[in-house]
Amino acid sequence: MDVKKTGTTTLALLCKDGIVMAAESKATAGFMVANKEVKKLFQIDDKMAMTVAGDVSDVQQLVRILRAEIKLHKLETQEEMKVKAVATLLSNIMYARKLFPYLAQIIVAGIDKLGMHIYSFDPSGACIEEKYVSTGSGSVFVYGILEKDYKEDMRVKEGINLAKQAIRVAKERDVFSGGDKIWLGIINDKGVEIRKEDL
């Protein structure tokens, strides 16, 4: 049986004045580079975003489902959906497919009335709140950087530099991570800013 090799590196970290998220941009199909500038970081609400690692069709569907459910919640309640509620919803969606799972590792991060939150998910729907987290094949390299240099009181500007450094290390050491660009997401009280920069 042929095993299809895929890889990604994404991360998120809490800072004193916001949340920083990042992802590299290479998409692989086996040992072929399918795309060098694929987007792996998505805004799902005014102050919420997610990173995706895994099967492209699975993660695209999960992004669409979450965006739709968040909009429905707003229409029905006239209130913003809390980050923990979105995390619980995604966990339940993924758990319901436990026998035929979504092949995805997800990070959901956002700001609500209760504060700043980062949640990570595995394909079974396990959901854990984190101060910093990385997913994908390059995450083992990212954790080496984050565990050494992450500080709870760092500002977003420092967090962006740390995220770039960690993604660069993964690009250099993980054959399935890389690409030409890095996707950066900054979440603060003003909302979500997503931008693409050279890696």
N, C-alpha and C positions, 0 to 999 in steps of 0.2 A: 504494500500500500504506500502510495506517495504521500508525503506530508508536505503541505504548503507552508512555507516559512514566511512569516510577516513580522513586522516590528515597528515600534514607535517609542518615543520618549515624551512624556508630558509631566508637568509638575504644578503644584500650587503651594503658596505659603502665606501665612498670616503675617501682616506687618502692623506697626503701631497705627498707621493712618490709612490702611486699606489692605487689599488682597492682591497678590501678584500671581498670575497664571502664565504658563509658557508651554509651547510644544514645537518640536522641530517639524520639518515639512516633507520628509521623504515618504513615499508610499512604495512598498515592495510587494511583488507577487513572486513567491519563490525566491530565486536568486537574481531576479530582474528588478531594476528600478522602474516602477510603473509611472511615477510622477515625482518631480522634484519640488513642487510648490503646493502640495495639497493642504487644505485647511483642516485643522484638528482642534480648533478652539471656537466655541459658538456662544453667542449671547442667547439666553433663553427667557430672560425677563429684564425689567429695567435695571435691577441691581444684582443680577444672577447670570452666571456663565458656567459652561462645562467643557472639559477636555475629553477627548475620545481616543481610545487605542483599541484596535481589533479589526474585525471584519467590517468593511466599509458599509455594506448594505444594512447590517445590524445597527451600527452606530448612527447612521442617517435616520433610520426609523425611530430610534430612541430619542433623538433630538426633536423630530417632528411630533412625537407623542407628548413629550414634556411641554413643548411650546403650546400645543393645543390644550392640554389639561390646565396649564397655568392661565391661559386666556379664558377658558370656561369658568374656572374658579372666580376670576375677577368679575365676569359677567353675572354670575349667580350670587355672589356675596358682596360685590362692590368693595372688596378688600384685597390687599396684596397677599399673595401666598407666602407663608414663612419658608425659609430655607429648609428647616427640618421637615416640614410637610412635603416639600418637593423630594427630599431625600427618601422619606418613607414611601412615597408614591413610586419612585424609581426602584427602590428595593423590592416592593411588592410586585411590580411589573416583571422584574428580572427573576424573582423567585418563582413566579407562576410558570416560567419557562425552564425550570430547573432541569427537567429531563431532556429538553431540546433547547439548551441555553442560547441566549444572545452571546456571541463570541466577542465580548467587550469588557474592557476595564474603563471605568468612568471616574472622573472627578467632577463634583458639583460644588461650586463656591458662590457665596453671596452675602449680602448685608440685608438685615431686616430690623424690626424694632428691638429684637433681643440681642443684636450684635452681629459680629462677623463669624462666618462658619465655612468650614471646608469638610466635605464628606467624600470618602472613596468607596468604590463598589467593585466587587469581583463578579464574574459571570453568574454565580449562584444567587446574587442579590445581597450578599453580605455587605453591610453598610457601617462604616466606622468614621467618627468625627476625628479630625486630625488638626495639628498646628501646621504641619507641612507634610506633603505626600508626593510620591512620584509613581507613575504607572508605565507599563510597556517594557519592551525588551531592554531598553537602556536604563531602566530605573535603578539597577544595581550600582551603576556608576554614579548616578545622580545622588543617591543616598550617601555615598562617600563624601561628596562635597557638602550636602545639606547638614549632615550630622556634625561636620567639622565647623562650618561657618555660619549656620543659621542662629540668629538671636531674636528672642521674642520682642525686643524693643526696637528692632530695626525699622527704618522708614521705607516707604515704597521705592524710593530711588535706589537705596541699598539692595532691596529685594530684587529689583530688576537686574542689577549687576550680578547678583548671586545666581538668579535664574539663567541668565545668559551664559555665565561660566559653567554651570551644571549641564546645560544643554550642549555646549561646545565639547565638554568632556565625553558625554554620551555619543556625540557625533564621531569623535575620534576613536572611541573604543568599541562601540556597538555597530557591527556591520549593517544592521537593519535600520539604524537611525541616521538622520542627516538631512540631506536636501540643501537647497540654496538659501532658504529663509528660516527665520524663527518667528512664530506667532506669539505675541505678547498680549496679555489681558490684564488690565488694571481695573479693579472694582473699588469704588469709594462712595461717599455720600452723594456724589453728583451722578453716579451711574456706572456704566461699563464702557471702557474704551478698549477696543481690540485693534491692534496694528501689526503689520508685517514688516520685518526688518531683515537686512542681510545677516547671515549667520557667520 
